[in-house]
């Protein structure tokens, strides 16, 4: 079960990635993930992002 701190971290990572894509900010991905202490949480989040991307691509065709 995720803690509130983990949820806040996921929101922070999502917001930073969103602004990186939208505003084309020059931010290093290392800076985004540096605060991610729980590597299992980070890996599961990345897996969800990849699966979501492929689902969106498949639905768009």
mmCIF file of the N, C-alpha and C atoms, coordinates in Angstrom:
data_MODEL
# 
_entry.id   MODEL 
# 
loop_
_atom_site.group_PDB 
_atom_site.id 
_atom_site.type_symbol 
_atom_site.label_atom_id 
_atom_site.label_alt_id 
_atom_site.label_comp_id 
_atom_site.label_asym_id 
_atom_site.label_entity_id 
_atom_site.label_seq_id 
_atom_site.pdbx_PDB_ins_code 
_atom_site.Cartn_x 
_atom_site.Cartn_y 
_atom_site.Cartn_z 
_atom_site.occupancy 
_atom_site.B_iso_or_equiv 
_atom_site.pdbx_formal_charge 
_atom_site.auth_seq_id 
_atom_site.auth_comp_id 
_atom_site.auth_asym_id 
_atom_site.auth_atom_id 
_atom_site.pdbx_PDB_model_num 
ATOM 1   N N  . UNK A 1 1  ? 0.848  -1.180 0.000   1.00 0.00 ? 1  UNK A N  1 
ATOM 2   C CA . UNK A 1 1  ? 0.000  0.000  0.000   1.00 0.00 ? 1  UNK A CA 1 
ATOM 3   C C  . UNK A 1 1  ? 0.892  1.240  0.000   1.00 0.00 ? 1  UNK A C  1 
ATOM 4   N N  . UNK A 1 2  ? 0.546  2.191  -0.861  1.00 0.00 ? 2  UNK A N  1 
ATOM 5   C CA . UNK A 1 2  ? 1.365  3.382  -0.978  1.00 0.00 ? 2  UNK A CA 1 
ATOM 6   C C  . UNK A 1 2  ? 1.066  4.354  0.157   1.00 0.00 ? 2  UNK A C  1 
ATOM 7   N N  . UNK A 1 3  ? 2.093  5.047  0.553   1.00 0.00 ? 3  UNK A N  1 
ATOM 8   C CA . UNK A 1 3  ? 1.927  6.073  1.568   1.00 0.00 ? 3  UNK A CA 1 
ATOM 9   C C  . UNK A 1 3  ? 1.569  7.393  0.897   1.00 0.00 ? 3  UNK A C  1 
ATOM 10  N N  . UNK A 1 4  ? 1.129  8.345  1.690   1.00 0.00 ? 4  UNK A N  1 
ATOM 11  C CA . UNK A 1 4  ? 0.788  9.668  1.160   1.00 0.00 ? 4  UNK A CA 1 
ATOM 12  C C  . UNK A 1 4  ? 2.021  10.316 0.552   1.00 0.00 ? 4  UNK A C  1 
ATOM 13  N N  . UNK A 1 5  ? 3.180  10.100 1.166   1.00 0.00 ? 5  UNK A N  1 
ATOM 14  C CA . UNK A 1 5  ? 4.425  10.664 0.654   1.00 0.00 ? 5  UNK A CA 1 
ATOM 15  C C  . UNK A 1 5  ? 4.713  10.131 -0.751  1.00 0.00 ? 5  UNK A C  1 
ATOM 16  N N  . UNK A 1 6  ? 4.457  8.844  -0.979  1.00 0.00 ? 6  UNK A N  1 
ATOM 17  C CA . UNK A 1 6  ? 4.676  8.256  -2.299  1.00 0.00 ? 6  UNK A CA 1 
ATOM 18  C C  . UNK A 1 6  ? 3.725  8.855  -3.327  1.00 0.00 ? 6  UNK A C  1 
ATOM 19  N N  . UNK A 1 7  ? 2.481  9.059  -2.932  1.00 0.00 ? 7  UNK A N  1 
ATOM 20  C CA . UNK A 1 7  ? 1.515  9.679  -3.835  1.00 0.00 ? 7  UNK A CA 1 
ATOM 21  C C  . UNK A 1 7  ? 1.917  11.098 -4.206  1.00 0.00 ? 7  UNK A C  1 
ATOM 22  N N  . UNK A 1 8  ? 2.398  11.842 -3.226  1.00 0.00 ? 8  UNK A N  1 
ATOM 23  C CA . UNK A 1 8  ? 2.853  13.204 -3.497  1.00 0.00 ? 8  UNK A CA 1 
ATOM 24  C C  . UNK A 1 8  ? 4.056  13.196 -4.429  1.00 0.00 ? 8  UNK A C  1 
ATOM 25  N N  . UNK A 1 9  ? 4.921  12.215 -4.274  1.00 0.00 ? 9  UNK A N  1 
ATOM 26  C CA . UNK A 1 9  ? 6.083  12.105 -5.151  1.00 0.00 ? 9  UNK A CA 1 
ATOM 27  C C  . UNK A 1 9  ? 5.659  11.794 -6.583  1.00 0.00 ? 9  UNK A C  1 
ATOM 28  N N  . UNK A 1 10 ? 4.673  10.925 -6.745  1.00 0.00 ? 10 UNK A N  1 
ATOM 29  C CA . UNK A 1 10 ? 4.178  10.611 -8.087  1.00 0.00 ? 10 UNK A CA 1 
ATOM 30  C C  . UNK A 1 10 ? 3.564  11.838 -8.748  1.00 0.00 ? 10 UNK A C  1 
ATOM 31  N N  . UNK A 1 11 ? 2.830  12.627 -7.964  1.00 0.00 ? 11 UNK A N  1 
ATOM 32  C CA . UNK A 1 11 ? 2.241  13.856 -8.501  1.00 0.00 ? 11 UNK A CA 1 
ATOM 33  C C  . UNK A 1 11 ? 3.341  14.824 -8.916  1.00 0.00 ? 11 UNK A C  1 
ATOM 34  N N  . UNK A 1 12 ? 4.394  14.910 -8.106  1.00 0.00 ? 12 UNK A N  1 
ATOM 35  C CA . UNK A 1 12 ? 5.508  15.805 -8.420  1.00 0.00 ? 12 UNK A CA 1 
ATOM 36  C C  . UNK A 1 12 ? 6.214  15.368 -9.702  1.00 0.00 ? 12 UNK A C  1 
ATOM 37  N N  . UNK A 1 13 ? 6.475  14.077 -9.842  1.00 0.00 ? 13 UNK A N  1 
ATOM 38  C CA . UNK A 1 13 ? 7.146  13.567 -11.036 1.00 0.00 ? 13 UNK A CA 1 
ATOM 39  C C  . UNK A 1 13 ? 6.284  13.812 -12.269 1.00 0.00 ? 13 UNK A C  1 
ATOM 40  N N  . UNK A 1 14 ? 4.977  13.551 -12.145 1.00 0.00 ? 14 UNK A N  1 
ATOM 41  C CA . UNK A 1 14 ? 4.072  13.760 -13.273 1.00 0.00 ? 14 UNK A CA 1 
ATOM 42  C C  . UNK A 1 14 ? 4.032  15.232 -13.676 1.00 0.00 ? 14 UNK A C  1 
ATOM 43  N N  . UNK A 1 15 ? 3.962  16.115 -12.703 1.00 0.00 ? 15 UNK A N  1 
ATOM 44  C CA . UNK A 1 15 ? 3.922  17.548 -13.004 1.00 0.00 ? 15 UNK A CA 1 
ATOM 45  C C  . UNK A 1 15 ? 5.212  18.006 -13.670 1.00 0.00 ? 15 UNK A C  1 
ATOM 46  N N  . UNK A 1 16 ? 6.349  17.543 -13.171 1.00 0.00 ? 16 UNK A N  1 
ATOM 47  C CA . UNK A 1 16 ? 7.618  17.946 -13.762 1.00 0.00 ? 16 UNK A CA 1 
ATOM 48  C C  . UNK A 1 16 ? 7.754  17.435 -15.189 1.00 0.00 ? 16 UNK A C  1 
ATOM 49  N N  . UNK A 1 17 ? 7.348  16.190 -15.419 1.00 0.00 ? 17 UNK A N  1 
ATOM 50  C CA . UNK A 1 17 ? 7.407  15.653 -16.779 1.00 0.00 ? 17 UNK A CA 1 
ATOM 51  C C  . UNK A 1 17 ? 6.446  16.394 -17.706 1.00 0.00 ? 17 UNK A C  1 
ATOM 52  N N  . UNK A 1 18 ? 5.256  16.739 -17.197 1.00 0.00 ? 18 UNK A N  1 
ATOM 53  C CA . UNK A 1 18 ? 4.277  17.470 -17.997 1.00 0.00 ? 18 UNK A CA 1 
ATOM 54  C C  . UNK A 1 18 ? 4.825  18.827 -18.408 1.00 0.00 ? 18 UNK A C  1 
ATOM 55  N N  . UNK A 1 19 ? 5.385  19.567 -17.443 1.00 0.00 ? 19 UNK A N  1 
ATOM 56  C CA . UNK A 1 19 ? 5.913  20.887 -17.768 1.00 0.00 ? 19 UNK A CA 1 
ATOM 57  C C  . UNK A 1 19 ? 7.156  20.790 -18.641 1.00 0.00 ? 19 UNK A C  1 
ATOM 58  N N  . UNK A 1 20 ? 7.893  19.700 -18.512 1.00 0.00 ? 20 UNK A N  1 
ATOM 59  C CA . UNK A 1 20 ? 9.055  19.499 -19.376 1.00 0.00 ? 20 UNK A CA 1 
ATOM 60  C C  . UNK A 1 20 ? 8.606  19.335 -20.825 1.00 0.00 ? 20 UNK A C  1 
ATOM 61  N N  . UNK A 1 21 ? 7.524  18.599 -21.041 1.00 0.00 ? 21 UNK A N  1 
ATOM 62  C CA . UNK A 1 21 ? 7.025  18.371 -22.397 1.00 0.00 ? 21 UNK A CA 1 
ATOM 63  C C  . UNK A 1 21 ? 6.344  19.626 -22.941 1.00 0.00 ? 21 UNK A C  1 
ATOM 64  N N  . UNK A 1 22 ? 5.519  20.267 -22.118 1.00 0.00 ? 22 UNK A N  1 
ATOM 65  C CA . UNK A 1 22 ? 4.736  21.412 -22.589 1.00 0.00 ? 22 UNK A CA 1 
ATOM 66  C C  . UNK A 1 22 ? 5.607  22.656 -22.768 1.00 0.00 ? 22 UNK A C  1 
ATOM 67  N N  . UNK A 1 23 ? 6.415  22.964 -21.774 1.00 0.00 ? 23 UNK A N  1 
ATOM 68  C CA . UNK A 1 23 ? 7.188  24.204 -21.812 1.00 0.00 ? 23 UNK A CA 1 
ATOM 69  C C  . UNK A 1 23 ? 8.577  24.015 -22.410 1.00 0.00 ? 23 UNK A C  1 
ATOM 70  N N  . UNK A 1 24 ? 8.945  22.788 -22.715 1.00 0.00 ? 24 UNK A N  1 
ATOM 71  C CA . UNK A 1 24 ? 10.266 22.482 -23.262 1.00 0.00 ? 24 UNK A CA 1 
ATOM 72  C C  . UNK A 1 24 ? 11.374 23.003 -22.343 1.00 0.00 ? 24 UNK A C  1 
ATOM 73  N N  . UNK A 1 25 ? 11.148 22.845 -21.036 1.00 0.00 ? 25 UNK A N  1 
ATOM 74  C CA . UNK A 1 25 ? 12.162 23.261 -20.074 1.00 0.00 ? 25 UNK A CA 1 
ATOM 75  C C  . UNK A 1 25 ? 13.379 22.364 -20.196 1.00 0.00 ? 25 UNK A C  1 
ATOM 76  N N  . UNK A 1 26 ? 14.532 22.946 -19.966 1.00 0.00 ? 26 UNK A N  1 
ATOM 77  C CA . UNK A 1 26 ? 15.771 22.171 -19.982 1.00 0.00 ? 26 UNK A CA 1 
ATOM 78  C C  . UNK A 1 26 ? 16.022 21.629 -18.578 1.00 0.00 ? 26 UNK A C  1 
ATOM 79  N N  . UNK A 1 27 ? 15.351 20.546 -18.252 1.00 0.00 ? 27 UNK A N  1 
ATOM 80  C CA . UNK A 1 27 ? 15.567 19.922 -16.959 1.00 0.00 ? 27 UNK A CA 1 
ATOM 81  C C  . UNK A 1 27 ? 16.109 18.531 -17.191 1.00 0.00 ? 27 UNK A C  1 
ATOM 82  N N  . UNK A 1 28 ? 16.936 18.122 -16.300 1.00 0.00 ? 28 UNK A N  1 
ATOM 83  C CA . UNK A 1 28 ? 17.547 16.798 -16.408 1.00 0.00 ? 28 UNK A CA 1 
ATOM 84  C C  . UNK A 1 28 ? 16.614 15.781 -15.760 1.00 0.00 ? 28 UNK A C  1 
ATOM 85  N N  . UNK A 1 29 ? 16.440 14.640 -16.404 1.00 0.00 ? 29 UNK A N  1 
ATOM 86  C CA . UNK A 1 29 ? 15.586 13.612 -15.820 1.00 0.00 ? 29 UNK A CA 1 
ATOM 87  C C  . UNK A 1 29 ? 16.152 13.114 -14.497 1.00 0.00 ? 29 UNK A C  1 
ATOM 88  N N  . UNK A 1 30 ? 17.468 13.209 -14.349 1.00 0.00 ? 30 UNK A N  1 
ATOM 89  C CA . UNK A 1 30 ? 18.063 12.813 -13.077 1.00 0.00 ? 30 UNK A CA 1 
ATOM 90  C C  . UNK A 1 30 ? 17.546 13.690 -11.948 1.00 0.00 ? 30 UNK A C  1 
ATOM 91  N N  . UNK A 1 31 ? 17.367 14.972 -12.208 1.00 0.00 ? 31 UNK A N  1 
ATOM 92  C CA . UNK A 1 31 ? 16.844 15.880 -11.185 1.00 0.00 ? 31 UNK A CA 1 
ATOM 93  C C  . UNK A 1 31 ? 15.423 15.517 -10.797 1.00 0.00 ? 31 UNK A C  1 
ATOM 94  N N  . UNK A 1 32 ? 14.647 15.011 -11.774 1.00 0.00 ? 32 UNK A N  1 
ATOM 95  C CA . UNK A 1 32 ? 13.275 14.631 -11.472 1.00 0.00 ? 32 UNK A CA 1 
ATOM 96  C C  . UNK A 1 32 ? 13.246 13.416 -10.559 1.00 0.00 ? 32 UNK A C  1 
ATOM 97  N N  . UNK A 1 33 ? 14.043 12.413 -10.909 1.00 0.00 ? 33 UNK A N  1 
ATOM 98  C CA . UNK A 1 33 ? 13.972 11.147 -10.194 1.00 0.00 ? 33 UNK A CA 1 
ATOM 99  C C  . UNK A 1 33 ? 14.921 11.065 -9.005  1.00 0.00 ? 33 UNK A C  1 
ATOM 100 N N  . UNK A 1 34 ? 15.717 12.115 -8.784  1.00 0.00 ? 34 UNK A N  1 
ATOM 101 C CA . UNK A 1 34 ? 16.689 12.088 -7.697  1.00 0.00 ? 34 UNK A CA 1 
ATOM 102 C C  . UNK A 1 34 ? 16.009 11.949 -6.337  1.00 0.00 ? 34 UNK A C  1 
ATOM 103 N N  . UNK A 1 35 ? 14.837 12.553 -6.208  1.00 0.00 ? 35 UNK A N  1 
ATOM 104 C CA . UNK A 1 35 ? 14.147 12.511 -4.925  1.00 0.00 ? 35 UNK A CA 1 
ATOM 105 C C  . UNK A 1 35 ? 13.346 11.230 -4.732  1.00 0.00 ? 35 UNK A C  1 
ATOM 106 N N  . UNK A 1 36 ? 13.324 10.376 -5.737  1.00 0.00 ? 36 UNK A N  1 
ATOM 107 C CA . UNK A 1 36 ? 12.571 9.120  -5.624  1.00 0.00 ? 36 UNK A CA 1 
ATOM 108 C C  . UNK A 1 36 ? 13.390 8.110  -4.830  1.00 0.00 ? 36 UNK A C  1 
ATOM 109 N N  . UNK A 1 37 ? 13.090 7.996  -3.566  1.00 0.00 ? 37 UNK A N  1 
ATOM 110 C CA . UNK A 1 37 ? 13.836 7.098  -2.688  1.00 0.00 ? 37 UNK A CA 1 
ATOM 111 C C  . UNK A 1 37 ? 13.418 5.652  -2.947  1.00 0.00 ? 37 UNK A C  1 
ATOM 112 N N  . UNK A 1 38 ? 12.150 5.441  -3.123  1.00 0.00 ? 38 UNK A N  1 
ATOM 113 C CA . UNK A 1 38 ? 11.617 4.089  -3.276  1.00 0.00 ? 38 UNK A CA 1 
ATOM 114 C C  . UNK A 1 38 ? 11.706 3.682  -4.744  1.00 0.00 ? 38 UNK A C  1 
ATOM 115 N N  . UNK A 1 39 ? 12.710 2.888  -5.083  1.00 0.00 ? 39 UNK A N  1 
ATOM 116 C CA . UNK A 1 39 ? 12.943 2.510  -6.478  1.00 0.00 ? 39 UNK A CA 1 
ATOM 117 C C  . UNK A 1 39 ? 11.823 1.621  -7.004  1.00 0.00 ? 39 UNK A C  1 
ATOM 118 N N  . UNK A 1 40 ? 11.216 0.815  -6.148  1.00 0.00 ? 40 UNK A N  1 
ATOM 119 C CA . UNK A 1 40 ? 10.102 -0.026 -6.588  1.00 0.00 ? 40 UNK A CA 1 
ATOM 120 C C  . UNK A 1 40 ? 8.921  0.827  -7.033  1.00 0.00 ? 40 UNK A C  1 
ATOM 121 N N  . UNK A 1 41 ? 8.657  1.878  -6.298  1.00 0.00 ? 41 UNK A N  1 
ATOM 122 C CA . UNK A 1 41 ? 7.579  2.797  -6.667  1.00 0.00 ? 41 UNK A CA 1 
ATOM 123 C C  . UNK A 1 41 ? 7.882  3.466  -7.998  1.00 0.00 ? 41 UNK A C  1 
ATOM 124 N N  . UNK A 1 42 ? 9.112  3.888  -8.175  1.00 0.00 ? 42 UNK A N  1 
ATOM 125 C CA . UNK A 1 42 ? 9.509  4.544  -9.415  1.00 0.00 ? 42 UNK A CA 1 
ATOM 126 C C  . UNK A 1 42 ? 9.400  3.596  -10.603 1.00 0.00 ? 42 UNK A C  1 
ATOM 127 N N  . UNK A 1 43 ? 9.842  2.367  -10.439 1.00 0.00 ? 43 UNK A N  1 
ATOM 128 C CA . UNK A 1 43 ? 9.778  1.387  -11.524 1.00 0.00 ? 43 UNK A CA 1 
ATOM 129 C C  . UNK A 1 43 ? 8.334  1.050  -11.884 1.00 0.00 ? 43 UNK A C  1 
ATOM 130 N N  . UNK A 1 44 ? 7.495  0.899  -10.873 1.00 0.00 ? 44 UNK A N  1 
ATOM 131 C CA . UNK A 1 44 ? 6.093  0.589  -11.163 1.00 0.00 ? 44 UNK A CA 1 
ATOM 132 C C  . UNK A 1 44 ? 5.417  1.768  -11.857 1.00 0.00 ? 44 UNK A C  1 
ATOM 133 N N  . UNK A 1 45 ? 5.775  2.980  -11.474 1.00 0.00 ? 45 UNK A N  1 
ATOM 134 C CA . UNK A 1 45 ? 5.213  4.165  -12.115 1.00 0.00 ? 45 UNK A CA 1 
ATOM 135 C C  . UNK A 1 45 ? 5.653  4.254  -13.581 1.00 0.00 ? 45 UNK A C  1 
ATOM 136 N N  . UNK A 1 46 ? 6.919  3.986  -13.839 1.00 0.00 ? 46 UNK A N  1 
ATOM 137 C CA . UNK A 1 46 ? 7.417  4.004  -15.217 1.00 0.00 ? 46 UNK A CA 1 
ATOM 138 C C  . UNK A 1 46 ? 6.739  2.925  -16.047 1.00 0.00 ? 46 UNK A C  1 
ATOM 139 N N  . UNK A 1 47 ? 6.509  1.763  -15.452 1.00 0.00 ? 47 UNK A N  1 
ATOM 140 C CA . UNK A 1 47 ? 5.822  0.680  -16.155 1.00 0.00 ? 47 UNK A CA 1 
ATOM 141 C C  . UNK A 1 47 ? 4.402  1.103  -16.530 1.00 0.00 ? 47 UNK A C  1 
ATOM 142 N N  . UNK A 1 48 ? 3.718  1.754  -15.601 1.00 0.00 ? 48 UNK A N  1 
ATOM 143 C CA . UNK A 1 48 ? 2.354  2.224  -15.866 1.00 0.00 ? 48 UNK A CA 1 
ATOM 144 C C  . UNK A 1 48 ? 2.357  3.266  -16.983 1.00 0.00 ? 48 UNK A C  1 
ATOM 145 N N  . UNK A 1 49 ? 3.349  4.155  -16.985 1.00 0.00 ? 49 UNK A N  1 
ATOM 146 C CA . UNK A 1 49 ? 3.434  5.156  -18.045 1.00 0.00 ? 49 UNK A CA 1 
ATOM 147 C C  . UNK A 1 49 ? 3.649  4.511  -19.410 1.00 0.00 ? 49 UNK A C  1 
ATOM 148 N N  . UNK A 1 50 ? 4.521  3.513  -19.472 1.00 0.00 ? 50 UNK A N  1 
ATOM 149 C CA . UNK A 1 50 ? 4.802  2.842  -20.744 1.00 0.00 ? 50 UNK A CA 1 
ATOM 150 C C  . UNK A 1 50 ? 3.568  2.097  -21.242 1.00 0.00 ? 50 UNK A C  1 
ATOM 151 N N  . UNK A 1 51 ? 2.902  1.379  -20.347 1.00 0.00 ? 51 UNK A N  1 
ATOM 152 C CA . UNK A 1 51 ? 1.696  0.646  -20.739 1.00 0.00 ? 51 UNK A CA 1 
ATOM 153 C C  . UNK A 1 51 ? 0.610  1.619  -21.197 1.00 0.00 ? 51 UNK A C  1 
ATOM 154 N N  . UNK A 1 52 ? 0.460  2.725  -20.496 1.00 0.00 ? 52 UNK A N  1 
ATOM 155 C CA . UNK A 1 52 ? -0.546 3.724  -20.880 1.00 0.00 ? 52 UNK A CA 1 
ATOM 156 C C  . UNK A 1 52 ? -0.246 4.301  -22.258 1.00 0.00 ? 52 UNK A C  1 
ATOM 157 N N  . UNK A 1 53 ? 1.020  4.522  -22.536 1.00 0.00 ? 53 UNK A N  1 
ATOM 158 C CA . UNK A 1 53 ? 1.410  5.044  -23.843 1.00 0.00 ? 53 UNK A CA 1 
ATOM 159 C C  . UNK A 1 53 ? 1.023  4.072  -24.952 1.00 0.00 ? 53 UNK A C  1 
ATOM 160 N N  . UNK A 1 54 ? 1.341  2.796  -24.761 1.00 0.00 ? 54 UNK A N  1 
ATOM 161 C CA . UNK A 1 54 ? 1.026  1.815  -25.792 1.00 0.00 ? 54 UNK A CA 1 
ATOM 162 C C  . UNK A 1 54 ? -0.483 1.619  -25.954 1.00 0.00 ? 54 UNK A C  1 
ATOM 163 N N  . UNK A 1 55 ? -1.226 1.733  -24.876 1.00 0.00 ? 55 UNK A N  1 
ATOM 164 C CA . UNK A 1 55 ? -2.683 1.638  -24.974 1.00 0.00 ? 55 UNK A CA 1 
ATOM 165 C C  . UNK A 1 55 ? -3.231 2.824  -25.764 1.00 0.00 ? 55 UNK A C  1 
ATOM 166 N N  . UNK A 1 56 ? -2.718 4.015  -25.499 1.00 0.00 ? 56 UNK A N  1 
ATOM 167 C CA . UNK A 1 56 ? -3.176 5.202  -26.232 1.00 0.00 ? 56 UNK A CA 1 
ATOM 168 C C  . UNK A 1 56 ? -2.827 5.105  -27.711 1.00 0.00 ? 56 UNK A C  1 
ATOM 169 N N  . UNK A 1 57 ? -1.641 4.611  -28.015 1.00 0.00 ? 57 UNK A N  1 
ATOM 170 C CA . UNK A 1 57 ? -1.238 4.459  -29.415 1.00 0.00 ? 57 UNK A CA 1 
ATOM 171 C C  . UNK A 1 57 ? -2.120 3.430  -30.108 1.00 0.00 ? 57 UNK A C  1 
ATOM 172 N N  . UNK A 1 58 ? -2.409 2.337  -29.427 1.00 0.00 ? 58 UNK A N  1 
ATOM 173 C CA . UNK A 1 58 ? -3.243 1.291  -30.021 1.00 0.00 ? 58 UNK A CA 1 
ATOM 174 C C  . UNK A 1 58 ? -4.672 1.785  -30.252 1.00 0.00 ? 58 UNK A C  1 
ATOM 175 N N  . UNK A 1 59 ? -5.186 2.602  -29.350 1.00 0.00 ? 59 UNK A N  1 
ATOM 176 C CA . UNK A 1 59 ? -6.547 3.109  -29.497 1.00 0.00 ? 59 UNK A CA 1 
ATOM 177 C C  . UNK A 1 59 ? -6.631 4.179  -30.584 1.00 0.00 ? 59 UNK A C  1 
ATOM 178 N N  . UNK A 1 60 ? -5.528 4.865  -30.840 1.00 0.00 ? 60 UNK A N  1 
ATOM 179 C CA . UNK A 1 60 ? -5.533 5.928  -31.842 1.00 0.00 ? 60 UNK A CA 1 
ATOM 180 C C  . UNK A 1 60 ? -5.531 5.378  -33.265 1.00 0.00 ? 60 UNK A C  1 
ATOM 181 N N  . UNK A 1 61 ? -5.166 4.133  -33.415 1.00 0.00 ? 61 UNK A N  1 
ATOM 182 C CA . UNK A 1 61 ? -5.087 3.560  -34.769 1.00 0.00 ? 61 UNK A CA 1 
ATOM 183 C C  . UNK A 1 61 ? -6.401 3.005  -35.226 1.00 0.00 ? 61 UNK A C  1 
# 
